[in-house]
Amino acid sequence: MAVTLATPLARVLGPKTATGMAEQLGLHTVLDLLRHYPRRYATRGEQADLADVQVGDRVTVLAQIRSVTTRPMRNRRGSLTEVVVGDGSGKMKLVFFNHRHGQLKPNAWGMFAGTVGEYRGEKQFAHPDMHLLDPDGDDTDWARALVPIYPASKDVSSWVIQKSVKLLLGAGGGFGELVEDPLPEEIRARHGLLPLAAALLDIHRPTTSDDVERAAQRLKWDEALTLQLTLAARRRAAALEPGTARPRKPGGLLDAVDAALPFALTEGQREVGEELAAELDRDQPMHRLLQGEVGSGKTVVALRAMAQVVDAGGQAALLAPTEVLAAQHARGIRALLGPLGRAGELDGDPAGTRVTLLTGSLKAAARREARAEVAEGRAGIVVGTHALLQEGVEFADLGLVVVDEQHRFGVEQRDALRAKGNRPPHVLVMTATPIPRTVAMTVYGDLETSTLRQLPSGRGGVSSSVVPVREKPTWLDRAWERLREEVGAGRQAYVVCPRIGDLPGDEPGDADGAPPEEDGRSDRRPPLAVLDVAEALRAGPLAGLRLDVLHGRMTPEEKDGVMRAFAAGETQVLVATTVVEVGVDVPNATVMVVMDADRFGVSQLHQLRGRVARGAHAGLCLLVTEAPSASPTGERLAAVASTSDGFELARLDLETRREGDVLGAAQSGRRSGIKLLSLLEDEALIAEARTEAWALLSTDRGLADHPGLAAEVAALASDERAEWLEKA
């Protein structure tokens, strides 16, 4: 039977193995299996894997049998066999019930797979799957070298995958003819890369760590180049779309906005504003990412762009992730525009426009009126949540889409709003979560990027401190005293907690964005809750202060009322969940106390901290944690407290979180095709691949002379395999 990379595994392997690989690992073809790379490599006596495994992990270990003991069970018939295995630095007990295996003997080597359990304080495998190495058989060659340990499943073990791969690779004869290399030879030569066949052989059957390194470098190039070609193709296609130019109009709404601003634009805001104005003046749709430090004034830049589009006869839509933020945007824009934002009303300026808010909580009559204003073109600026994406929301002439806090939305939602324009509108995507260069090139590679680093003058700045309550319990008392001092001086404060409290469906858990727990504590209490903390503060250290709560389970009317009262100074302390993470702007708030700060991610803490010191007064952010200062978690919090540079913290975030969390859950899985590429370590490679991708697509024939690459791009861009890009 002739075997190609497209051959179904069912024709090569047994039906049981092929079915398990398809259903549990998503491997269907020969190429799928060859692209299923080892997670790591083991060598006898040199690994510390047993010392590293944690209870609950499903792992495969290579270890040597140290002892075997069989005895009758006390409370039921049968025997219990206990096997102690070690790998050179750690040991573990294997437990078998009524097991008979003549090869379970001291000094024998084997691979053991299962879920790590615990009994009387000791880690153990209960009845693990195993594969004992035969010192006289064909296991000897690979057992003596680097042993590949594959991502496995309950029914498909690492050694089954290893043997299946070995079957496909054979002894190496004819394998090179089976593999067609999609990477152009000139690119391979320019970057010193192995042919694909050699790389696949070396990644699956290496003899040295150098083999693995060379193979991985080549296979990373496959991933990076395919991805960058996909993103570059998207950007080229977007550039060819017919759009509508929205030139600046002297004496219009934009000039009125500039005149109404109660502050001078920063140099960065002016530069980015000119950049956007020039792109809006073109008849190709703008596709731009605006990233900026918390409080750098992105919203003002976006408002000026929206005003330019309205001046040119179009409409602008601002998509916000929460109703709290959408309502705040609408209030802020209306307040800034004054009569210019109330065209058609008794006190409105006929030369202005209307600012319309459209959210899911609007009553039926208000929703109908808002939709009519949008459809008839009376509303030049439309602010809303996901409700803007619904059927029945039609625009008269949508000229600009602004997406606030892009990380809360997917590309498909951005495109759903774009599709409501008669012609493709201009698109401005904003994020206050600074993006490392590799993430910008990988996730937002279809967008041009602008950056705002400069903060407006007159801001008081924020100082941050960690409050380690287990080591310094009196520090928390001092934290509440500092909060009272600020409130006594006429300021306001936030207290942020990871969860809501005893409401239906509010399960204990860490905040979104929190990295995996590094400190090995399995006895952690549930995260602190808004309702519990608010009650304790009212009765204790903050007694007598005007305190209120805000969380996501409140009705939109309740949330809006709470935020209005806080913004008006009627509430002195707001105890909230991360619903205040983005966009909430109360200049008089100067203190934020983050409870269980270790439950939040680095970027999330930076976002939260940005809610204070938005006026002239200096701010204070206190990160309360039970984590030891010397632990990885404590060091992470100390790093957050030590710098206000969001771009430096973004890199720390990338270091402390799984890369799949950064790029979306599907990124870490098989659909993305990203298995070896590291955003943290491979920045130079990604940049080189991006250059090569643009060079390939800039030729007259594009990928026409590279069918292998074209097929890789088509596979990534079609069906479900592009889902992770859509959600990035």
C-alpha positions in Angstrom: 0.0 0.0 0.0 1.4 3.4 -1.0 1.5 5.7 2.0 1.5 9.5 1.7 1.2 12.3 4.2 -2.5 12.5 3.5 -3.1 8.7 4.1 -5.7 8.2 6.9 -4.2 6.5 10.0 -7.0 3.9 9.8 -5.2 2.5 6.7 -1.8 2.3 8.4 -2.5 1.5 12.1 -5.0 -0.9 13.6 -8.6 0.3 13.8 -8.6 0.6 17.7 -5.5 2.7 17.7 -6.6 4.9 14.8 -10.0 5.5 16.4 -8.5 6.4 19.7 -6.1 8.9 18.1 -8.9 10.4 16.0 -11.4 10.8 18.9 -9.1 11.7 21.7 -6.1 13.4 20.1 -7.6 14.7 16.8 -5.1 12.9 14.7 -6.5 11.6 11.5 -3.7 11.4 8.9 -0.1 10.4 8.6 0.9 14.1 8.7 -1.2 14.7 11.8 0.7 12.0 13.6 4.1 13.2 12.4 3.2 16.7 13.5 2.3 15.4 17.0 5.6 16.2 18.5 7.0 14.8 21.8 6.3 17.0 24.8 9.7 16.2 26.3 12.4 13.6 26.2 13.6 11.3 29.0 16.9 9.5 29.5 17.4 6.7 32.1 18.6 8.0 35.4 18.9 11.6 34.3 15.4 13.0 34.7 13.8 14.6 37.7 10.3 14.0 36.5 9.1 12.0 39.5 10.2 14.8 41.8 8.2 17.4 39.8 4.9 15.6 39.2 1.9 17.0 41.2 -1.2 15.2 42.5 -3.9 15.2 39.8 -1.4 15.3 36.9 -1.8 12.7 34.1 1.8 11.9 33.2 4.1 9.4 31.6 7.4 8.7 33.4 10.4 6.6 32.5 11.7 4.9 35.7 13.5 1.9 37.1 11.8 -0.6 39.5 13.4 -0.5 42.9 11.3 -3.0 44.8 8.3 -5.3 44.4 6.1 -6.4 47.3 2.9 -8.5 47.1 0.7 -9.3 50.0 -3.0 -10.3 50.7 -5.5 -7.5 51.0 -6.9 -7.1 54.5 -10.6 -6.4 53.8 -11.3 -8.3 50.7 -10.1 -11.3 48.7 -7.1 -11.0 46.4 -3.6 -9.5 46.5 -2.1 -6.1 46.5 1.2 -5.5 44.7 3.2 -2.4 45.6 6.1 -1.4 43.3 8.5 1.4 44.1 10.1 3.1 41.0 12.7 5.8 40.8 14.2 7.9 38.1 17.4 9.2 39.6 16.0 12.0 41.7 12.6 11.0 42.9 10.5 7.9 43.6 6.8 6.9 43.4 4.7 3.9 44.5 2.7 2.0 41.9 -0.2 0.0 43.3 -1.7 -3.0 41.5 -4.7 -5.1 42.5 -4.7 -8.9 41.7 -1.9 -8.2 39.3 0.4 -10.9 37.9 3.3 -9.8 35.8 6.5 -11.8 35.7 8.6 -8.9 34.4 7.9 -6.7 37.5 11.3 -7.2 38.9 13.8 -5.0 40.6 16.2 -3.1 38.3 13.9 -3.4 35.2 13.1 -0.2 33.4 9.7 0.8 32.1 7.4 3.6 31.1 4.4 4.1 33.4 1.4 6.3 32.7 -1.5 7.3 34.9 -3.1 10.0 37.0 -1.0 10.9 40.1 -2.9 10.1 43.3 -1.9 10.5 47.0 -2.2 8.0 49.8 -1.0 8.8 53.4 1.0 11.8 52.1 2.8 9.9 49.4 2.3 10.2 45.6 1.3 7.1 43.8 -0.1 5.6 40.6 -3.0 3.2 41.1 -3.0 0.4 38.4 -1.1 2.5 35.8 -0.6 1.6 32.2 2.9 0.4 31.7 5.4 -0.6 29.1 8.4 -2.5 30.4 11.6 -2.2 28.3 13.0 -5.4 27.0 16.8 -5.2 27.4 17.2 -8.0 24.7 14.6 -6.6 22.3 14.3 -3.6 19.9 13.5 -1.3 22.8 17.2 -1.1 23.6 18.3 1.4 20.9 15.8 4.1 21.8 15.7 3.4 25.5 19.5 4.0 25.6 19.1 7.4 23.8 16.5 10.1 24.3 13.0 8.6 24.9 10.2 10.7 23.4 7.3 11.3 25.8 4.2 12.3 23.8 1.0 14.2 24.7 -1.2 11.2 25.3 -4.8 10.4 26.3 -6.6 7.9 28.5 -6.7 5.2 25.9 -3.7 6.2 23.7 -0.5 6.0 25.7 2.8 7.7 24.9 4.4 4.4 24.0 1.6 3.5 21.6 2.2 6.8 19.8 5.9 6.2 19.9 5.5 2.8 18.3 3.1 4.2 15.7 5.5 7.0 14.7 8.3 4.5 14.5 6.2 2.4 12.1 5.7 5.4 9.9 9.3 6.5 10.0 10.5 2.9 9.4 14.3 2.7 9.3 14.5 6.0 7.4 14.5 4.3 3.9 12.1 5.9 1.5 10.8 8.3 4.2 12.4 11.3 2.5 10.4 10.6 -0.7 7.2 10.4 1.3 7.6 13.9 2.7 7.2 16.8 0.3 8.8 19.9 1.8 6.6 23.0 1.5 9.4 25.4 2.5 11.1 27.0 -0.5 14.7 25.9 -0.8 16.0 29.5 -0.8 14.4 30.2 2.5 15.8 27.0 4.0 19.3 28.0 2.8 19.0 31.6 3.9 18.2 30.5 7.5 20.2 27.3 7.7 17.2 25.0 8.1 16.9 21.2 7.8 14.8 19.6 5.1 11.4 18.7 6.5 12.0 14.9 6.3 15.2 15.2 8.3 13.5 17.5 10.9 10.7 15.0 11.4 13.1 12.1 11.9 15.2 14.1 14.4 12.3 15.4 16.4 10.8 11.8 16.8 14.0 9.8 17.0 16.9 12.0 18.2 20.2 10.7 19.5 21.4 14.0 21.0 19.8 17.2 22.3 21.4 19.0 19.3 19.2 16.9 17.0 16.1 18.1 18.9 17.2 21.7 18.7 17.9 21.7 15.0 14.7 19.9 14.2 12.6 22.2 16.4 14.1 25.2 14.8 13.0 24.0 11.4 9.5 23.0 12.5 9.0 26.3 14.3 9.7 28.0 11.0 6.8 26.0 9.4 4.5 27.2 12.1 5.6 30.8 12.1 5.7 31.2 8.3 2.3 29.6 7.8 0.8 31.9 10.4 2.5 35.0 9.1 1.4 34.2 5.5 -2.2 33.8 6.7 -2.1 37.2 8.5 -0.3 38.9 5.7 -2.9 37.6 3.2 -5.7 39.0 5.4 -4.0 42.4 5.6 -3.5 42.4 1.8 -7.1 41.4 1.2 -8.3 44.2 3.5 -6.1 46.7 1.7 -7.9 45.8 -1.6 -11.4 46.3 -0.2 -13.2 49.3 -1.6 -13.9 51.8 1.3 -15.2 55.4 1.6 -12.8 58.2 2.3 -13.8 60.3 5.3 -11.8 63.5 5.0 -11.4 66.1 7.7 -13.9 69.1 7.4 -12.7 72.4 8.7 -15.2 74.1 11.1 -17.0 70.9 11.8 -17.6 68.6 14.8 -14.0 67.7 15.1 -12.9 71.3 15.5 -15.7 71.7 18.0 -14.5 68.7 20.0 -11.0 70.1 20.1 -12.3 73.4 21.3 -14.3 71.7 24.0 -11.5 69.6 25.4 -10.7 70.8 28.9 -7.1 69.8 28.5 -4.3 69.9 25.9 -3.6 66.8 23.8 -0.4 65.1 24.5 2.2 64.9 21.8 1.4 61.2 21.4 -2.3 61.8 21.0 -1.6 64.4 18.4 0.7 62.1 16.4 -1.7 59.2 16.5 -4.6 61.5 15.7 -2.8 62.7 12.5 -2.1 59.1 11.6 -5.7 58.2 11.9 -6.9 61.3 10.1 -4.7 60.5 7.2 -6.0 56.9 7.0 -9.6 58.0 7.3 -9.0 60.2 4.3 -8.2 57.2 2.1 -10.7 55.1 0.2 -9.1 51.9 1.5 -10.5 50.9 5.0 -8.3 51.6 7.9 -7.4 48.5 10.0 -5.5 49.8 13.0 -4.7 48.7 16.6 -4.3 51.5 19.1 -2.6 50.2 22.2 -1.7 52.5 25.1 -0.9 52.7 28.7 -3.8 52.8 31.2 -5.0 56.4 31.3 -3.0 57.5 28.2 -6.1 59.0 26.5 -7.1 56.4 23.8 -10.8 57.3 24.1 -10.1 61.0 23.2 -8.1 59.9 20.2 -11.0 57.6 19.1 -13.6 60.4 19.7 -11.7 62.7 17.4 -11.6 60.0 14.7 -15.4 59.5 15.2 -16.0 63.2 14.9 -14.1 63.3 11.6 -16.2 60.5 10.2 -19.4 62.3 11.3 -18.2 65.5 9.6 -17.8 63.5 6.4 -21.4 62.3 6.6 -20.9 58.9 8.1 -21.7 57.2 11.4 -19.3 55.9 14.0 -20.0 52.9 16.3 -18.1 52.3 19.6 -18.3 48.7 20.8 -17.7 48.3 24.5 -17.4 45.0 26.5 -19.7 45.9 29.4 -22.9 48.0 29.9 -21.1 49.9 32.7 -18.4 51.0 30.3 -20.8 51.6 27.4 -22.9 53.9 29.6 -19.9 55.7 30.8 -18.6 56.3 27.3 -22.0 57.6 26.2 -22.2 60.0 29.2 -18.6 61.2 28.7 -19.1 61.9 25.0 -22.4 63.6 25.6 -20.9 65.8 28.4 -17.9 66.7 26.2 -20.0 67.5 23.1 -22.7 69.4 25.0 -25.4 70.8 22.6 -23.3 69.4 19.7 -24.3 65.9 20.9 -28.0 66.7 21.2 -28.9 67.5 17.6 -32.7 67.4 17.2 -33.4 68.2 20.8 -34.7 71.6 22.0 -31.3 72.7 23.4 -29.3 70.9 20.7 -27.0 72.5 18.1 -28.3 71.8 14.6 -24.7 71.6 13.4 -24.0 68.7 15.8 -25.1 65.1 15.9 -26.8 62.6 18.3 -25.0 60.3 20.6 -27.2 57.1 21.0 -26.6 54.3 23.6 -27.8 50.8 22.5 -27.5 48.0 25.1 -29.3 44.8 25.8 -31.0 46.1 28.9 -32.9 48.9 27.2 -36.7 48.6 27.5 -38.5 47.7 24.3 -39.7 51.2 23.5 -36.2 52.8 24.1 -34.6 50.0 22.0 -36.9 50.7 19.1 -36.2 54.5 19.3 -32.5 53.9 19.5 -32.5 51.5 16.5 -34.6 54.0 14.5 -32.1 56.8 15.2 -29.3 54.6 14.0 -31.1 53.3 10.9 -32.2 56.8 9.8 -28.8 58.3 10.4 -29.9 60.7 13.1 -27.4 59.2 15.4 -23.9 60.0 14.2 -22.1 58.3 17.2 -23.6 55.0 18.4 -22.2 53.5 21.6 -23.2 50.0 22.6 -22.4 46.5 23.8 -22.9 43.2 21.9 -26.4 44.5 21.3 -24.9 46.4 18.3 -24.2 43.1 16.6 -27.8 41.8 16.8 -30.1 41.4 13.8 -32.3 44.4 13.3 -29.6 46.9 14.1 -29.0 48.7 10.8 -26.9 51.7 10.1 -27.6 54.4 7.5 -23.9 54.9 6.6 -21.5 53.2 9.0 -18.1 54.8 8.4 -16.0 53.8 11.5 -16.0 50.9 13.9 -14.2 51.4 17.2 -13.7 48.3 19.4 -12.8 49.2 22.9 -10.8 46.6 25.0 -10.3 44.3 22.0 -9.2 41.4 24.2 -12.8 41.1 25.3 -14.0 40.5 21.7 -13.1 38.2 18.9 -12.3 39.0 15.3 -15.7 37.5 14.2 -17.5 40.1 16.4 -15.5 42.9 14.9 -16.4 41.6 11.4 -20.0 41.2 12.4 -20.2 45.0 13.1 -18.1 45.8 10.0 -20.7 43.9 7.9 -23.4 46.4 8.9 -21.8 49.0 6.7 -22.9 49.6 3.1 -19.2 49.5 2.2 -16.4 48.2 4.5 -16.0 50.8 7.2 -12.7 51.9 8.8 -11.8 49.9 11.9 -10.0 51.1 15.0 -9.2 48.5 17.7 -8.2 49.7 21.1 -6.6 47.9 24.1 -5.1 49.2 27.3 -3.4 45.9 27.8 0.1 46.5 26.4 1.1 43.9 23.9 4.6 42.4 23.6 5.9 42.7 20.0 5.7 38.9 19.4 2.0 38.9 20.4 1.3 41.9 18.2 3.0 40.2 15.3 1.2 36.9 15.9 -2.3 37.8 17.1 -2.8 41.3 15.6 -0.7 40.7 12.5 -3.6 41.7 10.3 -3.6 45.2 11.8 -1.3 48.2 11.7 -0.3 49.3 15.2 -0.1 52.6 16.9 1.1 53.1 20.5 0.4 55.7 23.2 2.9 55.6 26.0 2.7 59.2 27.2 0.3 60.0 30.1 -1.6 63.3 30.2 0.1 66.0 32.3 -1.4 66.8 35.7 -1.9 63.1 36.7 -0.8 62.4 40.3 0.7 59.0 39.6 0.2 55.7 41.5 2.5 54.1 44.0 1.9 50.4 44.7 2.8 48.1 47.6 2.3 44.5 48.4 0.6 43.7 51.8 1.7 40.1 52.8 -0.9 39.4 55.4 0.6 36.2 56.7 4.0 37.7 57.2 2.9 41.2 58.2 -0.6 40.9 59.6 -0.6 44.5 61.0 0.0 45.9 57.5 -3.6 45.2 56.6 -4.8 47.3 59.5 -2.5 50.1 58.3 -4.0 49.7 54.8 -7.5 50.4 56.0 -6.2 53.3 58.0 -4.6 54.8 54.8 -7.9 54.3 53.0 -9.7 56.2 55.8 -7.1 59.0 55.6 -7.7 59.4 51.9 -11.5 59.4 52.3 -11.1 61.9 55.2 -9.3 64.2 52.8 -12.3 64.1 50.4 -11.1 61.3 48.1 -12.7 57.9 47.2 -11.5 54.3 47.1 -12.1 50.9 45.5 -11.8 47.5 47.2 -11.6 44.7 44.6 -12.4 41.1 45.3 -12.1 38.0 43.0 -15.7 36.9 43.3 -19.2 38.1 44.2 -20.3 36.0 47.1 -23.2 33.7 48.0 -25.2 34.1 44.9 -26.5 31.2 42.8 -23.9 30.1 40.4 -21.1 32.0 42.0 -18.6 29.2 42.3 -15.3 29.8 44.1 -12.5 30.3 41.6 -9.6 32.5 40.6 -10.1 35.7 38.6 -9.8 35.5 34.8 -6.2 36.0 33.8 -4.7 34.6 37.0 -1.8 32.3 36.2 -1.7 28.7 37.5 -0.9 28.5 41.2 2.9 28.1 41.5 3.2 27.6 45.2 1.9 24.1 45.4 -0.8 24.9 48.1 -3.7 22.5 47.8 -5.4 23.8 50.9 -6.3 27.3 49.6 -9.4 28.8 51.0 -12.0 30.1 48.5 -11.3 33.5 47.1 -12.6 36.5 49.0 -16.0 37.7 47.9 -17.5 41.2 47.5 -20.6 40.6 49.6 -18.6 39.1 52.5 -15.8 41.7 52.4 -18.3 44.6 52.2 -20.2 43.3 55.3 -17.0 42.9 57.2 -15.7 46.3 56.3 -19.0 48.0 57.2 -18.9 46.4 60.7 -15.1 46.8 61.1 -12.3 49.0 59.8 -14.5 51.1 57.5 -17.5 51.5 59.8 -19.2 54.8 59.3 -18.0 55.4 55.7 -20.5 55.4 52.8 -19.8 52.1 51.2 -21.6 50.3 48.3 -21.0 47.2 46.2 -20.8 46.6 42.4 -20.7 43.3 40.6 -21.7 41.6 37.4 -24.9 39.9 38.7 -26.6 43.3 39.4 -29.1 44.5 36.9 -27.9 47.2 34.4 -30.0 49.8 36.2 -28.5 48.9 39.5 -25.0 49.0 38.2 -25.6 52.3 36.5 -27.1 53.8 39.7 -24.1 52.6 41.8 -21.6 54.1 39.3 -23.5 57.4 39.1 -23.5 57.7 42.9 -19.8 56.9 43.1 -18.9 59.3 40.3 -20.9 62.0 42.0 -19.1 61.4 45.3 -22.1 60.2 47.2 -20.4 56.8 47.8 -17.0 56.9 49.4 -15.9 53.3 49.0 -16.9 50.9 46.3 -16.4 47.2 46.9 -16.4 45.5 43.5 -15.4 42.7 41.3 -13.3 43.3 38.2 -16.4 44.9 36.6 -14.3 48.1 37.3 -11.3 46.7 35.5 -11.6 48.7 32.3 -12.8 52.2 31.4 -14.3 53.3 34.7 -13.1 56.9 35.2 -13.7 58.6 38.5 -10.9 61.2 38.9 -11.5 61.6 42.6 -10.7 58.0 43.4 -7.1 57.7 44.8 -7.0 54.3 46.6 -7.4 50.8 45.4 -7.1 47.8 47.7 -7.0 44.5 45.8 -7.9 41.6 48.0 -6.4 38.2 47.1 -4.2 40.0 44.6 -2.4 36.7 43.8 -5.7 35.5 42.2 -5.3 38.0 39.4 -3.1 38.1 36.4 -0.3 40.7 35.9 -2.1 42.6 33.2 -5.4 42.5 35.1 -3.7 44.0 38.2 -2.2 46.8 35.9 -5.7 47.5 34.5 -7.2 47.6 38.0 -4.5 50.0 39.2 -5.3 52.3 36.4 -8.7 53.1 37.9 -7.0 55.4 40.5 -5.1 58.7 40.3 -6.9 59.7 37.1 -7.1 63.2 38.4 -4.5 65.6 40.0 -4.1 63.7 43.2 -1.5 60.9 43.8 -2.9 57.4 44.0 -2.1 54.3 46.1 -2.6 50.7 45.1 -2.3 48.0 47.8 -2.0 44.4 46.7 -3.2 42.2 49.6 -2.0 38.6 49.5 -1.4 35.5 51.7 1.4 34.3 49.4 4.9 34.3 50.9 7.1 37.1 49.7 9.8 34.6 48.6 7.4 32.5 46.5 7.0 32.8 42.7 3.6 34.5 43.4 5.0 36.9 45.9 7.8 37.8 43.5 5.3 38.4 40.7 3.3 40.8 42.9 6.5 42.6 43.9 7.3 43.0 40.2 3.9 44.5 39.6 4.3 46.9 42.5 7.8 47.9 41.4 6.9 49.4 38.0 4.1 51.2 36.3 5.4 50.4 32.8 2.7 48.4 31.3 4.9 47.2 28.5 7.4 45.8 30.9 4.6 44.1 32.8 3.2 42.7 29.6 6.4 40.8 29.1 6.3 39.6 32.7 2.7 38.4 32.0 3.9 36.4 29.1 6.6 34.8 31.2 4.2 33.8 34.0 1.2 32.7 32.0 0.7 29.8 29.7 1.0 31.0 26.1 -2.3 29.4 25.3 -3.9 31.8 27.8 -2.4 34.8 25.9 -3.5 33.7 22.5 -6.9 32.1 23.4 -7.6 28.6 24.6 -7.6 27.0 21.2 -4.1 28.3 20.6 -2.6 25.7 22.8 -4.5 22.9 21.0 -4.1 21.1 17.8 -6.2 23.3 15.6 -3.8 26.3 15.6 -0.9 24.3 14.2 1.2 26.1 16.8 2.9 23.4 18.9 6.6 24.4 19.2 6.7 28.1 18.5 7.2 30.2 21.7 6.1 33.9 21.8 8.6 34.5 24.6 11.7 32.8 23.1 11.2 33.1 19.3 10.7 36.8 18.7 13.5 37.0 16.2 12.3 34.0 14.3 8.7 35.3 14.2 10.0 38.7 12.9 12.1 36.9 10.2 9.1 34.7 9.2 7.0 37.9 8.9 9.6 39.4 6.5 9.7 36.3 4.4 5.9 36.1 4.3 5.5 39.7 3.0 8.3 39.0 0.4 6.5 35.9 -0.9 3.2 37.6 -1.2 4.6 40.8 -2.7 5.6 39.0 -5.9 3.3 38.9 -8.9 2.6 35.2 -8.6 2.4 35.1 -4.8 2.3 31.5 -3.6 1.5 30.2 -7.1 5.0 28.7 -7.4 4.9 27.2 -3.8 1.9 24.9 -3.8 3.0 23.2 -0.6 3.0 26.5 1.3 -0.3 27.5 -0.3 -1.9 24.2 0.9 -0.6 24.9 4.5 -2.1 28.4 4.5 -5.4 27.1 3.0 -5.6 24.4 5.7 -5.0 26.9 8.5 -7.5 29.5 7.1 -10.3 27.0 6.4 -12.9 25.3 8.5 -12.3 25.1 12.2 -8.6 25.4 12.1 -8.8 29.2 12.0 -11.1 29.3 15.0 -8.2 30.3 17.4 -7.3 33.2 15.1 -10.9 34.4 15.2 -10.9 34.3 19.0 -7.5 35.7 19.6 
